[in-house]
Amino acid sequence: MTSKADFYVLPSNDPDARGRFLCRLVTKIRALGHELYIQTANESEAKRIDQLLWEFQPEAFIPHELLGDKLNSGVQIGWDTQRPEHKDVFVNLNLDIPKDALEFDRILEIVIQSEEVLASTRNNYKSYQANGISIDMHDMRKR
């Protein structure tokens, strides 16, 4: 069961800001030795995130894969009901949080200033609270 959820609140309303921030976050979390699963809304969004991770830092390399590629990269991207074998870090780029996400050790939400994303992540926040999950807010608007 999830012990912690982190919300990263960005100042931008640009949907691409989530992807750019995600790339930085993935780099940091992988450096700490964690495996990540990135939940997207659909296959085309998963492929967009895949491309962002390839292009993020030309001088660096973030090993990753679409779930099902079986490369064991430590960073997997999926959609719908796909899930990795690990239960380490769940990054939610979908609007709603699937119930089985609560089986992961940690959940990350990246929030932009879009009404749709704000409303959805507020609901997710309440769901985490109701399930007794510790929540940390990281307000990136103050930086």
C-alpha positions in Angstrom: 0.0 0.0 0.0 1.2 3.5 -0.8 2.9 5.2 2.0 3.4 8.6 0.3 2.1 10.8 -2.5 3.9 13.8 -3.8 2.3 16.6 -5.7 4.5 18.9 -7.8 2.5 22.1 -8.6 3.9 23.9 -11.6 3.2 27.6 -12.4 2.4 26.9 -16.1 -0.8 26.0 -17.7 1.1 24.5 -20.7 0.4 20.8 -21.0 4.0 20.3 -22.3 5.3 21.7 -18.9 4.2 18.4 -17.3 6.3 16.4 -19.7 9.4 18.6 -19.4 9.2 18.5 -15.6 8.6 14.7 -15.7 11.9 14.3 -17.6 13.8 16.1 -14.8 11.9 14.2 -12.1 12.7 10.8 -13.8 16.4 11.6 -13.9 16.4 12.5 -10.2 14.4 9.4 -9.1 16.4 7.0 -11.2 19.6 8.4 -9.8 18.2 7.4 -6.3 17.8 3.8 -7.6 14.1 3.7 -7.9 12.0 2.1 -10.7 9.2 4.2 -12.2 6.0 3.4 -14.0 4.5 6.4 -15.9 0.7 6.1 -16.3 -0.6 8.0 -19.4 -4.2 8.5 -20.7 -3.6 6.6 -23.9 -1.1 5.1 -26.3 -0.5 8.3 -28.2 0.3 10.1 -24.9 2.6 7.3 -23.9 4.5 7.6 -27.3 4.7 11.4 -26.8 6.3 10.9 -23.3 8.6 8.2 -24.8 9.8 10.8 -27.4 10.3 13.5 -24.7 12.5 11.2 -22.7 14.6 10.5 -25.8 15.0 14.2 -26.6 15.3 15.6 -23.0 19.0 15.9 -22.8 20.9 15.1 -25.9 24.1 14.6 -23.9 22.4 12.2 -21.5 20.5 9.0 -21.7 17.4 8.1 -19.8 16.8 4.3 -20.4 13.0 3.8 -20.7 10.5 1.8 -22.6 6.8 1.4 -23.4 5.4 -1.2 -21.1 5.6 -4.6 -22.8 8.9 -4.0 -24.6 10.6 -6.2 -21.9 13.8 -4.2 -21.8 13.9 -4.0 -18.0 15.0 -0.3 -18.2 13.7 0.8 -14.8 11.4 3.4 -16.4 8.2 2.1 -18.1 5.4 4.0 -19.7 1.9 2.6 -20.1 -1.8 3.3 -20.4 -5.1 1.8 -19.6 -4.8 -1.2 -17.2 -1.2 -2.0 -18.1 1.1 -2.4 -15.1 4.7 -3.2 -14.5 6.0 -6.0 -12.4 7.5 -3.6 -9.8 5.5 -1.6 -7.3 8.0 1.2 -6.6 7.0 4.6 -8.0 3.8 5.3 -9.9 3.8 8.6 -11.8 0.2 9.6 -12.7 -0.1 11.7 -15.9 -3.7 10.5 -16.3 -6.5 12.6 -14.9 -7.9 9.9 -12.6 -5.9 7.7 -10.3 -6.6 4.0 -10.8 -7.3 2.1 -7.5 -4.4 -0.3 -8.1 -2.0 2.6 -8.1 -2.4 2.6 -4.3 -0.4 -0.7 -4.4 2.8 1.2 -5.3 5.2 2.4 -2.6 5.0 6.0 -3.8 2.7 8.1 -6.2 3.7 11.3 -8.0 1.3 13.8 -9.5 2.5 16.7 -11.7 0.0 19.5 -11.5 -0.3 22.4 -14.1 -2.6 25.4 -13.9 -5.3 23.9 -16.2 -8.9 23.6 -14.8 -9.2 20.0 -15.9 -5.9 19.0 -14.3 -6.5 21.0 -11.2 -9.9 19.5 -10.7 -8.7 16.0 -11.2 -5.7 16.3 -9.0 -7.8 17.8 -6.2 -10.0 14.7 -6.4 -6.9 12.5 -6.3 -5.6 14.4 -3.3 -8.9 13.7 -1.5 -8.7 10.0 -2.4 -5.1 9.7 -1.0 -6.2 11.4 2.2 -9.2 9.1 2.5 -6.8 6.1 2.2 -4.5 7.4 4.9 -1.6 8.2 2.5 1.0 10.8 3.6 0.9 13.7 1.2 3.7 16.2 0.4 3.1 19.3 -1.7 6.0 20.8 -3.7 4.9 24.2 -4.9 7.2 25.0 -7.8 5.3 28.3 -8.3 7.4 29.8 -5.5 10.7 29.3 -7.2 
